Structure formats: C-alpha cells, structure tokens
C-alpha cells in the first residue's frame, strides 16, 4: 500500500471515530476511548525505538509525564492555547529522547533499559520538588469555558484531539518502517556492528529513532492535565504507562506498526472492561498474566502468529 | 601534474605503525601494511596472531591506539566504520553476522542502499537487480526470499561475503570466508574473489586454507604474535624459515 493511500485510510477512520462520538450517550465511553487511544500512541511510539531499533525503553512514563508537565507549566506561565502546548510538549519530550539516544552510545540491552528507568525516577524526583508546577501536591487545570467547533463538552474536543494524534503517530511509525530508514533500523536491531560495517550510520539513526519515539510519547501526555483537570506526579509518572507501552507491542507484535495498534486496542479494552466489571486493582495483574502467556506461547506476538500462519498457507 | 603523480604512486591502503592493546596485552604491534589497487594480498598467521584485530582496526570496529591509516588518499584513522565502507573499504566477518529478521535479498539491500549508493550512481530502481546479480555470483540466487536466520553455515558465509561485495568496495577484506567449507565450496568462493580482480577490486584474504591462499595471492603477509614477520612473494614466504617455524614449531 502506498503511503498516501494509507494516510487517506487512517484519516477516514479517524473522522469516522470522531463522528461516532456523537452517538455516545454516556461520558464513560469517551473516557474509555481516550485511555485506549492514549495507549495506542504510547505503544506505537515505544515500538519505534523498542521494536524497530531494538532498544528497550523502560522510561515511557517519563516522556509521557514530560509532555503533561510541559502543559502544566505553559498553562500556568502563559495560559497558552491547547495546540501550542501539544507542540511544545512534543518538542520537549523529543529533546529528552535525543538525550536518551546518546545513551545508546555506551549502553545496550538490560543496561540501557535500567538507565531509562533511572531517568524516570530522576525526573519524578525533580517534578515532586518543583513547586512552580505544583510539586507533590499536584496542579489543577481549569478547563476553558468555551468549547471550539461547536462541540457539546470539552471531553469531546479532547477525544477528537486524541484520535487525530493517534492517526498522526500511526502515520509517522508506518512511514519510518517502510522507508530506507526503517530498513536501517532493522539492521541495527539485528546486528549493530554488521549494520555499521554495511554503511548504516547507526548513531544518527538511533538518535533519530529515540527522538521521534520520545516526542510521540510526550505528545500523548500533553492533553492529560485537561483530561484529568488535576495532575500530580504519581499520576503522570505512573508505572502502568511504562509497563503497558512495553506489553502492548510485545503482545501485538513488534516488527510492524500494526502490532502495537492491535496490542493497545486489545489490552486497553480488556483493562477498561475489567475496571468496570471486576475491579480497578486488577488492571496490571491482567497485563502481567497476558505478558507471561504471550512471551511463552507466542514470542512474536499476534502479528507473528498471523505471519507464520500466512507463510504456512502460502507454501 | 604533481597531484596526478601522487594519486598514481600512493597505494590504495597504507596502514603504518598500527598498534592495538587490550589492557596489558599487545594484540597488534606496530604493523605496516600496504595494498595497491586491484592487488590480492593473503594475510596468514597462527590462531591468535592478531589478524582479526588488525582487520577490526582497518575497518574501524576497533580503534588502534597508535598508527595511521590512509585509504584512497584520505586519512580515515578517526572515521567511524560506516564512513570507511562508504569510501569503499568493506569487510566480511569471520563469524557470520546476518540481519536475521530479513530475507537474504533484503540483507544485500542494506549495503547497496547505505554504502554503494554513496559513491556511485545507482538508481533506487536498480537495487533489487543489483542485489540479485551479487546473489547469483555467490550462488544464493535461489534463496533470495529465504529468511537469512535460517540459512546453513555454508550459505551464511556466502551471504556474509555477498553483503561485503554489495557495498561495491575498492578494497574487500575477507576474514576466513572458507573455514569449514568443502573443497568445491572453497573453489566457489575463490572464483568469486578472483572475479573481483577483473572489476579492479583489491582483496585482503585472511585464510587458513593454504591451498586457497597460494592460488589466490599476488603477495602474502605473515602475522605472528601481533607482529608482521614476513611480506612478499608467495613462493618466498613458504620457504621462509621463520614462517615455517611459526607454523609448524621447531
């Protein structure tokens, strides 16, 4: 499928999703859909560095929180409009990603994963002690009274924004994957030294991958303060973001853009259903159980299953 | 005029005083090595004599502590490996390092796209054709669509060499491409390496299969314990008493 065709299809689906929201009678559906879409972005973004390039990032929550706190900061400082905050949060998280990219110079595998986890802890401590953005108390965000585009409530706008941001993330991920950059990243994942000796500028590609991955994670966080209307560090830096953004691509499949999407929709929906029907405490337990099941039974995720099945039918 | 003369007289590769230490151990000790355009050099030496370390220094995967490396008129001693490949210095690995998640064909697309396209005009549309041509040369054409992770050892070695050839080098360093291969397979690889001569590619061949080294080399250099103890005509090398001692013992 050509890139342009894909963009058109994604946008059509996005518009359909936004239109469908008019039918929702209960606000809960918005909140559930918002959460699932948030995970679609996080999983897709994580997969650019983790799946395509092979560097496991355990600090997704840090990038997500950087996006959220950029919004809190700009809201307090400038009362900036939402689009500006989305752009700013994306850029700041991208810069953080660039920094993490430089870590790949010296660290790989488990060591890189631990370093990213440590980064999250450091940033968490920083925010907790930063009074301007609320510190440990947290910060309130007052939603604007007027909702643009004639939408009924602000949550409609946030939902629509999330749909568009998810579409953007998917388009970026797929474009990278299908380009020669994606092939270079795959070479790095398979064997970094061999890639370098085949002419792949590994450092430059890793920096690019880490920056884009970080930026998209930050983007997903920029609307969080509006969605919750109150942010505190342990909500923004919640471990569940880090765990989910690894688990979802792992369960869906890490080699293509479709894997994280399937994983996020599946796992995100299951979590929502369980939260309502059973208990909210069961959330991460379910992720854990599914993760163990998939790692042992289908290490290449759902997409790996599909590929194997396709190959078997073809031959 | 003077410029032209310099280009003619300067060898393709001139490595001088290469020294590489691992802690207190000197793996490569002040080695000088030159190779002319289109020349075929055999590099031999017992196990652990520093051949692979030398290759790693030349290709940039290791940094030598001392010495300089000039290639094609440029000082490449501080350049990262991908830059050196783009200049035309390609190498294969002793232990094959295939891009295991890719097909055999896609393995070759990486160097074609990232290295060969940097120094010669190769339209994107011709990359697949070019990859197939190289695969045909090494006898892997039928396996173009196979996943490279599932290849046999022999095929992996062929792929390893093919990937280096696909970078369109002017100097190819082949690190024990024939170890463990049968006589006819050795001949296949040898024919491929000899064929590169016609394309003006210089080759440094590291090998233990002496039959192949003798048949292949214009010149042979011998490394023992990190030092170069001999460098010259193959016939003289095999009669050199120092070399014989190093290989066979007293």
Interface residues (C-beta under 8 A of the other chain):
Chain A: X180 X183 X184 X186 X187 X189 X190 X191 X193 X194 X195 X196 X197 X198 X199 X200 X201 X202 X203 X255
Chain B: X59 X61 X80 X81 X82 X85 X86 X90 X91 X93 X97 X98 X99 X100 X101 X102 X106 X109 X110 X111 X113 X114 X115 X116 X118 X163 X167
